Amino acid sequence: MTGTPLPPGDGPPDEEGSAVTAAELALGLLDGEDRAAAMRRVLADPAFAADVERWRAHFGVLFDGWPEATPPADGLARLEAAIAPAKPSANDNPPAGANNRLWQGIAGLSSLVAATLAGVMVLRLAPAPPPPPTVVQAAPGPVLVAALSPTGKGAPIAAIYDVARGDLRIGAADLADSAHSAELWVIPATDKVPRSLGLLRTGARTALAIGNANRRRFAAGATLAVTLEAPGGSPDGKPKGPVVAAGSLTQI
């Protein structure tokens, strides 16, 4: 099976680069084509999308622990003054001073980028533990059982019916010979009319999916019966042969 190919530049990078990209997207540091490529990857790569959400959870914890503060009125002016280049003095060599400030700015920016990436990698090495899974235990549904007693020799055959799923399971039995088929019937306690449920396997367990029409006929007090029919079962939906096993349904 082949999927839709990713656009150029959207393929999965190495693990460390992928983590950094996920962190940058979570922090809102990407823009333009880089952000578009990362968003396309979120849609195409579930693992990358989960990594982005994990980073958002990490950073959210950090933000929650940071106390709220009102910025000073002159904060912007102070920041601009702090990053403004110093005016050269009369004794400075202008070309050399300009070059020095350029390299100092590059060095400072590099240090800031390195510190940011280092923080990202430290957080990645210490992920927050996931919340414990919520275990939901479904209440068991009602079950009907019957012991089909053979009319001849032999041990009773267990029948178990799952009311919620409509599944009927019959234990292994040898009730038919090579010239006949063993057909199973349900006989409601209300109208006493047998309805065919299907054929039983010989010498092996049988599983039957009960259709909607017959599900309402399965109730405590109804009878399951097995008759010997022509190969393939009764042709007209009515039992023709003798009953070879039968038992009443009981709810447990």
Summary of the structure (lengths in Angstrom):
residues: 252
radius of gyration: 38.2
end to end distance: 46.8
largest distance: 121.7
contacts: 588
relative contact order: 0.10
helix: 36%
strand: 19%
